[in-house]
Amino acid sequence: MTWLSNPTALQERWFWLGGSVALAVLAAWIRWFINPPTGEQATWQQRWQRWSGRPWVTELTRLLYYLGLPASALLWRGALTERGLGLQPVPWSPTVLAAAHTVTNWTDWIRDLGWTSSIALGTALIVLLSQRQVTRLRHPSPTHHRDIGVAFRAAAYQESHWAFYRAPFVLLWGTEIGSWAGILPLLVENILNPQLWEELSSAKRGYNLWLNGTLLIASTLIYLQTQNIWCALLADITLRWLWGYQSTAPE
């Protein structure tokens, strides 16, 4: 893309990242105000909670934030790259077929899926062992509610969000350092979220928070080995469905 040869465009990706963090923090505080953990809600807050169109507005907002921002930065401004985001072409795509690299691409995908399976299996075993340890300590295990639609939506939102934050650092410092550095804005985003502290004091929501952090580490490891967001997405969906959920969307 021509934008990437422009020094201004190379700096623009940081404005996208900073703007995304600022929007997330602002939205968290607005949500905290609308849904206070204690105290009575105002009339307009109660009406908002009861409004039948609220789920649609909420879901559209999440869609625009989690998927719309990265897509705009990539397609509209060219501030990011497909490589940085991990958007590997599939073997049957016209680009691969036209370049006559189908066999090589299939080989890459087989290798990527092998790494993905190994990392996902290791992650699942770690969570299983930790759950057994909790059971031995006679703490109640969280109730699992499996829904493939919820798992797909949450995974798509979060993997896109994580890739968006990781990409500028990967383009700046390379895959090895950039992949882990991409976690820094996520830490800032969550530390400034007032709901985080409430979730830490809740067993059910704290369980989801811990699982989400585990998925982030697994996603980062998969990207380090494959630079393929589709593999990370597949593993994320599978593990989210396997583990179940307590809430219907990522916070």
C-alpha positions as CSV (number, residue, x, y, z in Angstrom):
1,M,0.0,0.0,0.0
2,T,1.3,3.5,-0.8
3,W,0.4,4.8,2.6
4,L,3.0,2.6,4.2
5,S,5.8,4.4,2.4
6,N,4.7,7.7,4.0
7,P,6.3,8.4,7.4
8,T,3.0,10.1,8.5
9,A,1.2,6.8,7.8
10,L,3.7,4.9,9.8
11,Q,2.9,7.1,12.8
12,E,-0.8,7.0,12.2
13,R,-1.2,3.5,13.5
14,W,-0.3,4.7,17.0
15,F,-3.2,7.2,16.8
16,W,-5.5,4.3,15.9
17,L,-4.3,2.3,18.8
18,G,-4.4,5.2,21.3
19,G,-7.9,6.1,20.1
20,S,-9.1,2.6,20.5
21,V,-7.8,2.4,24.1
22,A,-9.4,5.8,24.9
23,L,-12.7,4.7,23.5
24,A,-12.6,1.5,25.5
25,V,-11.9,3.3,28.7
26,L,-14.6,5.9,28.1
27,A,-17.1,3.2,27.3
28,A,-16.2,1.3,30.4
29,W,-16.8,4.3,32.6
30,I,-20.1,5.1,30.8
31,R,-21.2,1.5,31.3
32,W,-20.1,1.7,35.0
33,F,-22.3,4.9,35.4
34,I,-25.3,3.3,33.6
35,N,-25.0,0.1,35.5
36,P,-23.7,1.0,39.0
37,P,-22.7,-2.0,41.2
38,T,-24.7,-0.7,44.1
39,G,-27.5,1.8,44.5
40,E,-30.8,2.5,42.8
41,Q,-30.9,3.3,39.1
42,A,-32.4,6.5,37.7
43,T,-35.6,6.3,35.7
44,W,-33.8,6.7,32.4
45,Q,-31.3,4.0,33.4
46,Q,-34.2,1.6,34.1
47,R,-35.8,2.4,30.8
48,W,-32.6,1.8,29.0
49,Q,-32.2,-1.6,30.6
50,R,-35.8,-2.6,29.7
51,W,-35.7,-1.2,26.1
52,S,-36.1,-4.1,23.6
53,G,-33.7,-2.5,21.2
54,R,-30.8,-2.3,23.7
55,P,-29.2,-5.6,22.7
56,W,-29.2,-4.6,19.1
57,V,-27.6,-1.2,19.8
58,T,-25.0,-2.8,22.1
59,E,-24.1,-5.5,19.7
60,L,-23.8,-3.1,16.8
61,T,-21.5,-0.9,18.9
62,R,-19.3,-3.9,19.7
63,L,-19.2,-4.9,16.1
64,L,-18.1,-1.4,15.0
65,Y,-15.5,-1.2,17.8
66,Y,-13.9,-4.7,17.7
67,L,-14.1,-5.3,13.9
68,G,-14.8,-1.8,12.4
69,L,-11.7,-0.1,13.8
70,P,-9.1,-2.6,12.6
71,A,-10.8,-2.9,9.2
72,S,-10.8,0.9,8.8
73,A,-7.1,1.2,9.8
74,L,-6.2,-1.6,7.3
75,L,-8.5,-1.0,4.3
76,W,-9.3,2.7,4.5
77,R,-6.1,4.3,5.7
78,G,-3.5,1.5,5.1
79,A,-2.0,2.2,8.5
80,L,-1.7,-1.6,9.2
81,T,-0.6,-4.5,7.1
82,E,-2.2,-7.9,6.5
83,R,1.0,-9.6,7.7
84,G,1.0,-7.6,11.0
85,L,-2.6,-8.6,11.6
86,G,-1.9,-12.2,10.7
87,L,-4.4,-12.3,7.8
88,Q,-2.8,-15.3,6.0
89,P,-4.4,-16.1,2.6
90,V,-6.3,-19.4,2.4
91,P,-5.1,-22.0,-0.2
92,W,-8.2,-21.6,-2.4
93,S,-8.0,-17.8,-2.5
94,P,-7.6,-16.2,-6.0
95,T,-4.2,-14.6,-4.9
96,V,-2.7,-18.0,-4.0
97,L,-4.1,-19.8,-7.1
98,A,-2.9,-17.0,-9.4
99,A,0.6,-17.1,-7.9
100,A,0.8,-20.9,-8.4
101,H,1.9,-21.4,-4.7
102,T,-1.0,-23.6,-3.7
103,V,1.1,-26.5,-2.6
104,T,3.4,-24.3,-0.5
105,N,0.4,-22.6,1.0
106,W,-1.2,-25.9,2.0
107,T,2.1,-27.0,3.5
108,D,2.2,-23.8,5.6
109,W,-1.4,-24.3,6.7
110,I,-0.7,-27.9,7.8
111,R,2.3,-26.7,9.8
112,D,0.2,-23.8,11.3
113,L,-2.6,-26.1,12.3
114,G,-0.1,-28.5,13.9
115,W,1.3,-25.7,16.1
116,T,-2.3,-24.5,16.8
117,S,-3.4,-27.9,17.9
118,S,-0.4,-28.3,20.2
119,I,-0.8,-24.9,21.9
120,A,-4.6,-25.3,22.2
121,L,-4.2,-28.8,23.7
122,G,-1.6,-27.6,26.2
123,T,-3.8,-24.6,27.2
124,A,-6.8,-26.9,27.7
125,L,-4.7,-29.3,29.9
126,I,-3.5,-26.4,32.0
127,V,-7.1,-25.2,32.6
128,L,-8.3,-28.7,33.3
129,L,-5.6,-29.3,35.9
130,S,-6.3,-26.0,37.5
131,Q,-10.0,-26.8,37.7
132,R,-9.3,-30.1,39.3
133,Q,-7.1,-28.4,41.9
134,V,-10.0,-26.0,42.7
135,T,-12.3,-29.0,43.1
136,R,-9.8,-30.6,45.5
137,L,-9.8,-27.5,47.6
138,R,-13.6,-27.9,47.8
139,H,-14.5,-24.8,46.0
140,P,-17.5,-24.9,43.7
141,S,-16.8,-25.3,40.0
142,P,-18.3,-22.7,37.7
143,T,-21.3,-23.8,35.7
144,H,-20.6,-24.4,32.0
145,H,-23.0,-23.1,29.4
146,R,-21.9,-24.0,25.9
147,D,-23.1,-22.1,22.9
148,I,-21.2,-22.1,19.6
149,G,-22.7,-18.8,18.6
150,V,-21.6,-17.0,21.7
151,A,-18.2,-18.6,21.5
152,F,-17.8,-17.6,17.8
153,R,-18.8,-14.0,18.5
154,A,-16.6,-13.5,21.6
155,A,-13.6,-15.1,19.8
156,A,-14.1,-13.0,16.7
157,Y,-14.3,-9.8,18.7
158,Q,-11.3,-10.6,21.0
159,E,-9.0,-12.0,18.4
160,S,-9.6,-9.0,16.1
161,H,-9.0,-6.7,19.1
162,W,-5.8,-8.4,20.1
163,A,-4.4,-8.5,16.6
164,F,-5.2,-4.8,16.2
165,Y,-3.2,-3.9,19.3
166,R,-0.4,-6.3,18.4
167,A,0.1,-5.2,14.8
168,P,1.8,-1.8,15.4
169,F,4.4,-3.4,17.7
170,V,5.1,-6.2,15.4
171,L,5.7,-3.8,12.5
172,L,8.0,-1.8,14.8
173,W,9.9,-4.4,16.7
174,G,9.3,-7.7,14.8
175,T,7.3,-10.7,15.7
176,E,9.1,-11.9,18.8
177,I,9.1,-8.7,20.8
178,G,6.1,-7.1,19.2
179,S,3.7,-10.0,19.9
180,W,4.3,-9.6,23.7
181,A,4.5,-5.8,23.6
182,G,1.0,-5.8,22.1
183,I,-0.3,-6.9,25.5
184,L,0.7,-3.6,27.1
185,P,-2.2,-1.5,25.7
186,L,-4.6,-4.3,26.8
187,L,-3.2,-4.0,30.4
188,V,-3.7,-0.2,30.3
189,E,-7.2,-0.7,28.9
190,N,-8.2,-3.1,31.7
191,I,-6.5,-1.4,34.6
192,L,-8.5,1.8,33.8
193,N,-11.7,-0.2,33.6
194,P,-13.6,0.2,36.9
195,Q,-15.6,-3.0,36.2
196,L,-12.4,-5.0,36.4
197,W,-12.1,-4.7,40.2
198,E,-15.7,-5.8,40.6
199,E,-15.0,-8.8,38.4
200,L,-12.0,-9.8,40.5
201,S,-14.3,-10.0,43.6
202,S,-16.9,-12.2,41.8
203,A,-16.1,-15.9,41.4
204,K,-18.1,-16.4,38.2
205,R,-16.8,-13.2,36.4
206,G,-13.3,-13.7,37.8
207,Y,-13.4,-17.2,36.2
208,N,-14.2,-15.7,32.8
209,L,-11.5,-13.0,33.3
210,W,-8.9,-15.6,34.0
211,L,-10.0,-17.7,31.0
212,N,-9.8,-14.7,28.8
213,G,-6.2,-14.0,30.0
214,T,-5.3,-17.6,29.3
215,L,-6.7,-17.3,25.8
216,L,-4.7,-14.1,25.2
217,I,-1.5,-16.0,26.1
218,A,-2.5,-18.9,23.8
219,S,-3.3,-16.5,21.0
220,T,0.0,-14.8,21.3
221,L,1.9,-18.1,21.2
222,I,-0.1,-19.2,18.2
223,Y,0.8,-15.9,16.4
224,L,4.4,-16.3,17.3
225,Q,4.5,-19.7,15.6
226,T,2.2,-19.1,12.7
227,Q,1.4,-15.4,12.1
228,N,-2.0,-16.7,11.2
229,I,-5.0,-15.1,12.9
230,W,-7.4,-17.7,11.4
231,C,-5.7,-20.5,13.3
232,A,-5.8,-18.4,16.5
233,L,-9.5,-17.8,15.9
234,L,-10.2,-21.5,15.4
235,A,-8.4,-22.4,18.6
236,D,-10.2,-19.5,20.5
237,I,-13.7,-20.6,19.3
238,T,-13.0,-24.3,20.2
239,L,-11.7,-23.5,23.7
240,R,-14.4,-21.0,24.5
241,W,-17.0,-23.5,23.5
242,L,-15.3,-26.3,25.5
243,W,-15.0,-24.2,28.6
244,G,-18.4,-22.5,28.4
245,Y,-19.2,-19.0,29.5
246,Q,-20.8,-16.9,32.3
247,S,-21.5,-13.8,30.3
248,T,-22.6,-13.4,26.7
249,A,-19.9,-11.0,25.4
250,P,-16.4,-9.9,26.1
251,E,-16.1,-6.9,28.3
